Amino acid sequence: MASSYPIVTLATFLSLLSFCACVSRPKTLPTQPVPDVNHILSSLEEHNSDLKSFRGAGRLKAVRGTGVKSFRAVWIGSQPQNLRLEALGPWGQPSLTLVVNEGVFSIYSRQDNRCVKGEATSRNLSRFVSMPVRPEDLFRLLSGQPPIFPFHRAKIRASTEEGGWLISLYKTWGRLVEKMWLKDDETTVEQIEVFDGWGHLQYRVAFSEFHQVESFHLPHRIAISDPEGPLWSIMVERFWTNVSIPDGAYNLEVSGGEVPDLNS
């Protein structure tokens, strides 16, 4: 019996090896070098600055307040923050016009011949777009590009196992101001989240349906929401970049009517 002990031990050892070979090992996630976050942000800023002017046409949908409202719209913009957006009536005539020009915004309703104007602050603009947006943010959104908020420190990490990157921007004292989700190409921003000074979510923007427009890779669908749900969506049908802007395009002519001032 003593001579058979090594044989039993060898058999047991071999059976354990066979069992271990059959057990599936956990898959190791593919690793890739973490890109330089400051280089990515500089590239995004440079790409944004390359788009000097634009012209768009499509459909806007508002889904808050009195119910869903959808209307055709046309818009133009030029740096630094000049904008003109017109909501069109059923026969293609302008019914509502928003103009941002040299730090002042105006909204004119032709239906009741009423115009409102004031400084283009986020507080004033939020009364009409239902979210705290700066004029430069509105400019970038209508040009199909993500706004990049001033920050003190930036971090980057892989966003999902499938790929992509998540950039988080912080102000001083580590206060989160913005999150940006990018594709693997490190240039295409698919979503952003904007936070207030206390780290509370203010609004979220999702970019999708990207198309090549001249030298720019731009989204043709932009969905905007806040913690309570959807706010706006923009469906771009036509878009032109670095276009010529006519003289006086950002002047708003009002034929009489009341013009209250909302300066805050």
C-alpha positions as CSV (number, residue, x, y, z in Angstrom):
1,M,0.0,0.0,0.0
2,A,2.8,2.4,0.8
3,S,4.3,2.1,-2.7
4,S,1.0,3.2,-4.3
5,Y,0.9,6.5,-2.4
6,P,3.0,8.4,-5.0
7,I,0.8,7.1,-7.8
8,V,-2.4,8.4,-6.1
9,T,-0.7,11.8,-5.4
10,L,0.3,12.1,-9.1
11,A,-3.2,11.2,-10.2
12,T,-4.7,13.8,-7.9
13,F,-2.3,16.4,-9.1
14,L,-3.0,15.7,-12.8
15,S,-6.8,15.8,-12.2
16,L,-6.4,19.3,-10.5
17,L,-4.4,20.5,-13.5
18,S,-7.2,19.3,-15.8
19,F,-9.8,21.0,-13.7
20,C,-7.9,24.3,-13.7
21,A,-7.5,24.1,-17.5
22,C,-11.3,23.9,-17.9
23,V,-12.1,26.8,-15.6
24,S,-12.6,30.0,-17.7
25,R,-10.3,32.7,-16.7
26,P,-11.6,36.3,-16.4
27,K,-11.1,38.3,-19.5
28,T,-8.6,41.1,-19.2
29,L,-9.9,44.4,-20.5
30,P,-7.9,45.9,-23.4
31,T,-5.6,48.7,-22.2
32,Q,-4.6,51.7,-24.1
33,P,-2.4,54.6,-23.2
34,V,-4.3,57.5,-21.6
35,P,-4.1,60.6,-23.9
36,D,-3.0,64.0,-22.8
37,V,-6.1,65.8,-21.6
38,N,-4.7,69.2,-22.1
39,H,-3.8,68.4,-25.7
40,I,-7.4,67.2,-26.4
41,L,-8.9,70.3,-24.9
42,S,-6.5,72.5,-26.9
43,S,-7.4,70.7,-30.1
44,L,-11.2,71.1,-29.4
45,E,-10.7,74.8,-28.7
46,E,-8.7,75.2,-31.9
47,H,-11.3,73.3,-33.9
48,N,-14.0,75.6,-32.5
49,S,-12.1,78.7,-33.3
50,D,-11.7,77.5,-36.9
51,L,-15.4,77.8,-37.4
52,K,-15.7,81.6,-37.9
53,S,-19.3,81.7,-39.1
54,F,-22.1,79.4,-40.0
55,R,-25.7,79.2,-41.3
56,G,-28.2,76.5,-40.5
57,A,-31.7,75.4,-41.2
58,G,-33.8,72.7,-39.6
59,R,-36.4,72.1,-36.9
60,L,-36.5,73.0,-33.3
61,K,-38.6,71.3,-30.7
62,A,-39.4,72.7,-27.2
63,V,-40.8,70.1,-24.8
64,R,-41.3,72.1,-21.6
65,G,-44.0,74.4,-20.4
66,T,-47.3,74.5,-22.2
67,G,-46.5,71.3,-24.2
68,V,-44.4,70.2,-27.2
69,K,-43.9,72.9,-29.8
70,S,-42.1,72.1,-33.0
71,F,-41.2,74.7,-35.6
72,R,-38.9,75.2,-38.6
73,A,-36.0,77.6,-38.0
74,V,-33.1,79.2,-39.7
75,W,-30.0,80.6,-37.9
76,I,-26.7,82.3,-38.6
77,G,-23.8,83.1,-36.4
78,S,-20.3,84.6,-36.4
79,Q,-17.5,85.0,-33.9
80,P,-17.2,86.1,-31.3
81,Q,-20.9,85.6,-30.1
82,N,-23.2,87.1,-32.7
83,L,-26.3,85.2,-33.5
84,R,-29.6,85.5,-35.3
85,L,-32.3,82.8,-35.1
86,E,-35.7,83.0,-36.7
87,A,-38.6,80.7,-36.0
88,L,-40.7,80.4,-39.2
89,G,-44.5,80.3,-39.5
90,P,-46.4,77.9,-41.7
91,W,-45.8,79.9,-44.8
92,G,-42.1,80.4,-44.2
93,Q,-42.4,83.9,-42.8
94,P,-40.5,84.8,-39.6
95,S,-42.7,84.7,-36.5
96,L,-40.1,85.0,-33.7
97,T,-36.6,86.4,-34.0
98,L,-33.7,86.1,-31.5
99,V,-30.7,88.3,-32.0
100,V,-27.5,88.4,-29.9
101,N,-25.2,91.3,-30.9
102,E,-22.2,92.7,-29.0
103,G,-23.4,91.5,-25.6
104,V,-27.0,92.5,-26.1
105,F,-29.9,90.2,-27.0
106,S,-33.3,91.0,-28.4
107,I,-36.4,88.8,-29.0
108,Y,-39.1,90.1,-31.3
109,S,-42.5,88.5,-31.8
110,R,-44.2,89.7,-35.0
111,Q,-47.5,88.2,-34.0
112,D,-48.1,90.7,-31.3
113,N,-45.4,93.3,-32.3
114,R,-43.6,93.0,-29.0
115,C,-39.9,93.2,-28.5
116,V,-37.8,92.4,-25.3
117,K,-34.1,93.2,-25.0
118,G,-31.4,93.2,-22.4
119,E,-27.8,92.3,-21.6
120,A,-27.0,88.8,-23.0
121,T,-26.4,87.3,-19.5
122,S,-27.1,83.7,-18.6
123,R,-29.8,85.0,-16.2
124,N,-31.7,86.9,-18.9
125,L,-31.3,84.3,-21.6
126,S,-32.5,81.5,-19.3
127,R,-35.9,83.2,-19.1
128,F,-36.4,82.3,-22.8
129,V,-34.4,79.1,-23.3
130,S,-35.2,77.5,-19.9
131,M,-31.6,76.8,-19.0
132,P,-28.7,79.0,-17.7
133,V,-26.8,79.4,-20.9
134,R,-24.2,82.0,-21.7
135,P,-24.3,83.7,-25.2
136,E,-21.0,81.9,-26.1
137,D,-22.5,78.6,-25.1
138,L,-25.6,79.3,-27.3
139,F,-23.3,80.2,-30.2
140,R,-21.4,76.9,-29.9
141,L,-24.5,74.8,-29.5
142,L,-26.1,76.3,-32.7
143,S,-22.8,75.7,-34.5
144,G,-22.8,72.0,-33.4
145,Q,-19.9,72.3,-31.0
146,P,-19.6,71.7,-27.3
147,P,-19.0,74.7,-25.0
148,I,-15.9,74.4,-22.9
149,F,-16.2,76.1,-19.6
150,P,-13.3,77.9,-17.8
151,F,-11.5,75.4,-15.6
152,H,-8.6,75.1,-13.2
153,R,-7.9,71.4,-13.5
154,A,-8.8,68.6,-15.9
155,K,-9.0,64.8,-15.5
156,I,-9.4,62.1,-18.1
157,R,-10.3,58.4,-17.9
158,A,-11.8,55.6,-20.0
159,S,-15.5,56.1,-20.1
160,T,-16.7,52.5,-20.8
161,E,-15.3,49.1,-21.5
162,E,-16.2,49.5,-25.2
163,G,-14.0,52.6,-25.6
164,G,-14.2,56.3,-25.4
165,W,-13.0,58.9,-22.9
166,L,-14.6,61.0,-20.1
167,I,-13.1,64.4,-19.4
168,S,-14.0,66.2,-16.1
169,L,-13.3,69.9,-15.7
170,Y,-12.9,71.4,-12.2
171,K,-12.7,74.9,-10.9
172,T,-10.6,75.8,-7.8
173,W,-11.4,73.9,-4.6
174,G,-12.2,70.8,-6.8
175,R,-15.6,72.0,-7.8
176,L,-16.9,70.1,-10.9
177,V,-18.0,72.4,-13.7
178,E,-18.3,70.1,-16.8
179,K,-18.1,66.5,-18.0
180,M,-17.4,65.6,-21.6
181,W,-17.8,62.2,-23.2
182,L,-15.6,61.6,-26.3
183,K,-15.4,58.8,-28.8
184,D,-12.1,56.8,-29.3
185,D,-11.0,59.3,-31.9
186,E,-10.5,61.8,-29.0
187,T,-12.1,64.6,-31.1
188,T,-15.8,63.7,-31.4
189,V,-17.8,64.9,-28.3
190,E,-21.0,62.8,-27.9
191,Q,-22.3,64.3,-24.7
192,I,-21.6,67.0,-22.1
193,E,-23.0,67.8,-18.7
194,V,-22.8,71.3,-17.1
195,F,-22.8,71.8,-13.4
196,D,-23.3,74.9,-11.1
197,G,-20.8,76.1,-8.6
198,W,-21.9,73.5,-6.1
199,G,-21.6,70.5,-8.4
200,H,-25.4,70.2,-9.2
201,L,-26.3,69.2,-12.7
202,Q,-27.7,72.2,-14.7
203,Y,-28.2,70.7,-18.1
204,R,-27.1,67.9,-20.4
205,V,-26.4,68.0,-24.2
206,A,-26.3,64.9,-26.4
207,F,-24.8,65.1,-29.9
208,S,-25.6,62.5,-32.5
209,E,-26.0,61.8,-36.3
210,F,-22.6,63.2,-37.2
211,H,-21.9,64.3,-40.8
212,Q,-18.9,65.8,-42.6
213,V,-19.6,69.4,-43.4
214,E,-16.6,70.7,-45.4
215,S,-13.7,70.2,-43.0
216,F,-15.9,69.8,-39.9
217,H,-17.4,66.7,-38.4
218,L,-20.7,68.1,-36.9
219,P,-23.8,66.6,-35.3
220,H,-27.1,67.0,-37.0
221,R,-29.1,66.2,-33.9
222,I,-28.7,67.9,-30.6
223,A,-30.8,67.0,-27.6
224,I,-30.8,69.2,-24.5
225,S,-32.2,68.2,-21.1
226,D,-32.0,69.1,-17.4
227,P,-32.6,67.0,-14.2
228,E,-36.4,67.3,-14.8
229,G,-36.2,65.8,-18.3
230,P,-36.0,67.0,-22.0
231,L,-35.9,70.7,-22.8
232,W,-35.0,71.2,-26.5
233,S,-34.0,69.3,-29.6
234,I,-32.4,70.6,-32.7
235,M,-32.7,68.6,-36.0
236,V,-30.2,70.1,-38.5
237,E,-31.3,69.7,-42.2
238,R,-28.8,72.0,-43.9
239,F,-25.6,73.5,-42.6
240,W,-22.9,75.7,-44.0
241,T,-19.6,76.7,-42.4
242,N,-17.5,79.9,-42.8
243,V,-20.1,81.7,-44.7
244,S,-20.4,85.4,-45.6
245,I,-22.7,87.3,-43.2
246,P,-24.6,90.2,-44.8
247,D,-24.2,93.6,-43.4
248,G,-26.8,94.4,-40.8
249,A,-27.7,90.8,-40.2
250,Y,-27.6,91.3,-36.5
251,N,-29.7,94.5,-36.5
252,L,-33.3,94.0,-35.4
253,E,-35.9,96.4,-36.9
254,V,-39.0,96.8,-34.8
255,S,-41.9,98.7,-36.1
256,G,-43.2,100.5,-33.0
257,G,-44.5,98.4,-30.1
258,E,-43.3,98.1,-26.5
259,V,-39.6,97.3,-25.9
260,P,-39.1,96.5,-22.2
261,D,-35.5,96.3,-21.0
262,L,-34.5,93.2,-18.9
263,N,-31.1,94.4,-17.9
264,S,-30.1,92.7,-14.7
